[in-house]
Amino acid sequence: MESPFDKPFPYYVASEKALLSCIMQRPSILLDQNFSEDMFGFPHNFIFRHLAELATEHESLNWDMVLETFSLARLSEIGGKQTLNEVLFHCPTWEGWEFSYKLVLEAYQRRRHMEFAMTQYARCMNLDQPFDPDALVKFDPGLQPKAPESDTYSDAKAAIEQMFDKTNFETRIHLTGIKRLDQVLGYVRAGNVIVIGAQTSQGKSAMAHNIAANACWGDALKKVAVFSMEMTKDEVWERIFASKCNITMSDIRDRDLDGNDRQKMEEFVTNKLKPGEHRLTVVDETINDVAEIVSRCRRIKKRFGLDLVIVDYIQLISPAGAARNVNRQIEVASISRTLKVMARELKVVVVSLSQLNESDHLRESRAIGHDADVVLHIVEKKETDGSLRHIQIVKARNGATGEVDVDFFPPYASFSDRPE
């Protein structure tokens, strides 16, 4: 039986010739869609590269210009003047270029899928290679066509529809469950990135878990994923039980619990959770880089739905495909940007935690704050009682900045409104 891997990869040769001919006649085509020399087979990829280089310097091209700028060695390599002539005069007019582009792009994407399948087959057959169950989720199909352009009138009409779309409104949530803070912040919406910064032991993880609990079991009833780099899944649940059931963390850690404590936790589970439900997903496995977070979120979104992602915390993540001897500021900027892109792609709210340095600035990269829609700093004021925290709203793209006083109760890993 013939193996499918023995068959040659698909190319639309005639469409490649037609598309290259259209590009020579109208170089601005290169601005109308996404192109890559990988879309073309040999020798058309060489010809495309040459046309693209000329188009950066000239608004119009012609046969003589293309021929004169081709080196003799390269011209000989592609089959000489005759081959160039056959390709560039293949199509008499450029008007139908979009049809040819569609076919060439389709063949390119087919090849990408085939290459991926062959690579995965080889890796799965080789037991010495690590197995990646999320490989299909991570697959990049390569070049994509540009989204169709819209005019100003259409954009304005679409914006009005969004404003009156009730389903779009339902994607907005009050973030923290702390009334005064949420009043100042306003709603956060899908695609937003919120950064919460604090120095060590000032409550940033507790705030994150309060946000997760508020989103899951408050009025919003959202689905949340928590990526915990320092705590196990059980430790995250311990903090949630402490804050929601009014049990001290020391009692939980020391296992100094009684029947009344168990009853409160059992009631919380019975009243707030349902068997088989995936409202809160806690990921406490080793995460090598930000690409793994994106991959896992895509899979959770597809299987169970996902509205809010919490990353605890950003300085413990590596960028995708991290290289040695790369400036850490550049690495952190890459991580921050990737999380922002993920928020928009998956239409989720991303809350990322960050350490603050001794000057109360976000550590390692300013890009963390630049990419964020909201930046909150949790600051303790030493001259006041130990429960007071100032939540500084350093940045709010769609709301107001300012400062809100809240109470932090470390024994219960919980924040609340401070009495007037």
N, C-alpha and C positions, 0 to 999 in steps of 0.2 A: 504494500500500500504506500502510495506516494505521500511524503510528509508535506504539509503546507509550507514548512520552512524552506523547502527546496525551490519554491516558485519565486520568480523575480519580483521585486517591489514594483508597485504600480506608478506609472507616469503618464500623464496626458501630454504626449510629445507635441501634437499639433496645437494644442491650447497654449503650451509654453511658447512655441514660435509666434503664435498670434499675439500673445500678451507682450512679448518683447518687441514685436513690430509696432504695437500700439504705443509702447513707452517711448520708442524713438520718435514717433510722430507727435506725441504729446507728453513730454516729461512730467508735467504737473500731475499726471496719474499717480506718481509716486507719493504725492501728498494726500491723495484721496483715500488710500487704503494702506494697511500694514504690509510691508514686503520684507523678504529675506532671500538671500541667494540660496538658502537651503530648500526653498520652494521648488527650485529647478534642478533637473538632472544635468549631467555633463553632455555637451559643452555649454548648455544654455546658462548654467550658473556663472561661468566666466563672462559671458556676454552681458548678463544682467549686472554683474558687479561693475563692468566697464561703463554701461549706460548710467548706472546710479552715480558713479563718480563724476561723469561728465555733467549730469543734471544738476549737481551742486554748484557748478560754475557757469552753466549756460541755461537760459530759459528755453531755448529751442535747439534741437539736434537735427542733423542730416547725415546721409550716408557717407559723404566725403569726410566729414568731421570724425565720425566713428572709425572709419577705416584708417585715416591718417594717424589717429592717436593709439591705435592698436600696435603693440610691439610685434616685430616680425616673428619672434620666438613664440609669443602667445598666439598669434594668428595661425602659425603652423601647428601649434598644439591642438587647436580646436577644429582643424580641418581646412584651413586656408580661407581665402577670399570667397570661394564658392559657398562654403558653409555660412559665413556671415551674411552673404547676399540672400541665401535661401531663407534665413531666419528673419532678417529685418524687412524683407519685402514679402513676407508670407501673407500679411493682412493688408488689403488695399485701403482700409479706413480704420480710424481708432474708435469709432462710436460704440462698437460692441465689446469693448475691453472688459467690462464687468462680468460678462458671461465667461470669458476665458479665465479671468481671475478666479472666479468661483470654482472652476474645475481644477485649476492648478493648486489652489489652496486645499481643496478636498483631497487630492492625491497626496499632498504633503502631510496632511493630518492622518491619512490612512497609513502612511509609512511610519509616522511617529508611533501610532498604536501598535504596528507590527514590530517595530524595534523594541518597544517596551515589553510586549508579550514574549519575544524571544529572550530578552535579558532576564525577565522574571522566571521563565521556564528554566534557563540555565542555572539561576541562583537556587531555585527550589530543588533541582535535581542534585545539586552539590551540597551535601550535608555539612561540609566544612564552612559554608557561607552562612552568616546570620539570617534568620528568617524574619521578614518584616510583614506582619499581617495587615498593616495599614498602607501597603504599597499602592494599592489601587486608589485609595483616597488621595495620596500624594501625587498621583500621575499628572504631569503637565502636558496637555495636548499640543503645546507650542503656539505658534502664531495664530492670532484670532482676528477676524475681520473687525474693522472699526464700527462702532455703533453709528447708525444713521444720524446725520446732523439735523437739528431742528431749528426753526426760525424763532425770533423773539416772541412773536404772537403766540406760537404753540407752547413755548416754555412758560409764558405767563398764565395761559389757560390751564396747563398741567399743574402749576403751583396752586391755583385756586382749588382745583379738584383735590389736591393733597390736603389742603387746609380743611376741607369739608368731608374728608374721608374718615369715617368712624373707626375703621379697622386700623388706619394709620395712627389715630389718636390713642388706640389701645396699646400701642407699642411704647408709649411714654410711661414712665414710672417716677414716683417720688423715691429718691435713692435710699435714704438712711433710716427712715422711720422716726427720726428725731424732728419733731414738728417745726421748731423754730429754724433749724438748719435747712429743712426742705422748703420752707417758705421763702428763704433767701435764694436758695439754689434754683427753685422752680423745678420743672420736669426735666428729666434726661430722656433721651430718645435713642432708638436703635441707630448704631453707627457712631455714637459718642464714646470717647475714651476719657475716663476719670482717673486721675493720679492722686493717691493719698500718700503723703510723705510724713515721716516722723522719725525722730531719733530712736535708738534702741529702747524698748520697754515703755514706750509712750502710748501704746494702744492701737497701732495701725492694723495688726492682725485681728484684734478684737473688733475694731470698726468694720473690717472686711467681713467677719463672720456675722456681725449684726446686720450688715447690708444683705448678705445672703439669706438670712432668716427672714428679714423684712420682705424681700422679693418673693420668697417661696410661700410664706404663710401670712403675710400682711394682706392688704386689699388687692395687691397686684396679681398674686398667684402666678408668678413667672417660673420658668425653669432655669436653673442655675448650675454652672460648672465651676468648681473651685480647684485650682491647681496649687497645691500646697508643697512648697519646696523644703520646708523645715519641719512640718508637723505631719504625723500619720493621720490616716482617716479617723481613727478612734479619738485622737487628740482634738481634731476639728469638731467632732460630735460632742466631746466633753464640754467644749466651750459653748456650743449651741444649747446643750442641756442646762449648763450653768446659768446662761442668760435668760432662757425661756422658762425654766422651772424654779428659779430663785434658789439655787443650791450653790454653795461656795466651791470654787475651784480646789481649795485645799482639801475639802471633804472628799471631792471626787478623786483627786490625786492620791490621797491617803487611804482611799476606799473606806472612809469613815461614814458610811451611808446606812440609813435605817429604812424601815418599811414605808414610812411616809415619803421619803425621797424617791423610792422606787415607784410608789403610786403616782407621784407627780410626773415622773418620766414616762410611765406607762400610759397615763392619760394624754400626755402630749402626743405620743406616737399614735394612740387610738384616734384622737380627735383631729390631728393634723396630717397624718400619713395614710396612704392606702396601699395594700399589698400589690406588688408589681409596678408601682408608680416610680417614675424617674424624675422627680421634681428637683432633687439636689444630687449632683454627681460630684464626688470628691475624688480627685486624682492625686494620689500620694506616691506614685511610682517615680523612679528616677527619670527626669526629663533632661535629655542631652542638649537640646537646642530649641529655639522658638518654633522651628518648622514642625516639631512634634506636637507642640501645643495647637498649632493651626490644624494639623492633621486630625488630632483627637477631637477638636471642636467641630470640624466638618462632619465627622462620623457621629458624634452625639446629636448634632443638629438634624442630620438625616434620619437617625433612628428614633429619637425621642422628642426632638424639638429643643430649642435653646434660645434664651433671651438675654442672659447675663453671664459674663465670664469674669472670674476673679483670679488674678495672678499674684501669688504671694511668695517672693517678691521679685522685682525686675532685675536687681543686681545679681541674682543667683542664676540667671538664664544666660545661655550662650547664643550667639547669632546662628542662623542657618549656615551650615558649611563653614564653620569658623576656621580661619587660617591662623598659623602661628605668627607671632610678632606683629599683630595688628593692634593699632592704638585702641585702648579700651573705650575711649569716648566715641570712636567710630562704630565699635561693636554695639554699644548701648544705643546709639542713634539708630542703627539698623534694626535692633530688637523693637524699639519704640515705634518705628515706622511700620514694621511688619504687623504689630498689634493693631495699629490704626487701620491698616488696609484690611485686616481680618474683620474688624468691627463693621466696616462698610460692606464687605463682601457677604458676610453671614447675617447682616442686619441684627447685630447684638450690641449690648452695652458692655464695654470692657472696663473693669476696674483693676488697675495695676498699682501695687504698693511699691514704695521706694523709700530707701533710707535717706535721711537728711544729714548733711555734714554739720560741723560745729557752728557754722554760720547760718544754719537753718535753710540751706539751699539744697536742691536735689543733687544727689551724689552722682558723679562720673560723667554726666552729659546733660547739657541744657536742652538737648533735643527732646528729652522726656517731657518737659513742660511745653515745648513748642508744638508737639504733636497732639497734646491733650486738649480736650474741650473744657475740662474742669480740672483745676489743681487745688487740692486741699492740703493744708499743713496742720498737723496736730501738735500743739505746743503746750507744755506745762509751765505754769507761772509759779516759780519757787516760793514767792512771798505769800501765797494763798494756801488754803487747805489742799491736801494731796489729791482730792477728787476733781478739782477744777481743771478743765482743759479748754484752751482757746482753739477753735477750729477757724483757721485763717483761710478764707476763700481767695486764694492768690490770683486765680484766673477763672472766669466763667464766660465762655463764648456766647451763651444765650441767656445769661442772667446777670446778677449783680455780684460784685466783689464785696468783701467786708470781713467781719469777724463775729463769730457766734460763740457764746459761752455754753458749755455743756458739762454735765457731770459724768465722770468716768469711775466705775466701780471695779477695780482690778479683781477683787475676790469673786465677782460674778462675770468677769470679762464682758462688761455691758456698759453702754452709753445711754444717757437719757437727757431729756430737757432739764435745764437748771431752773429751780423755782425763782420766780420774780423777786 
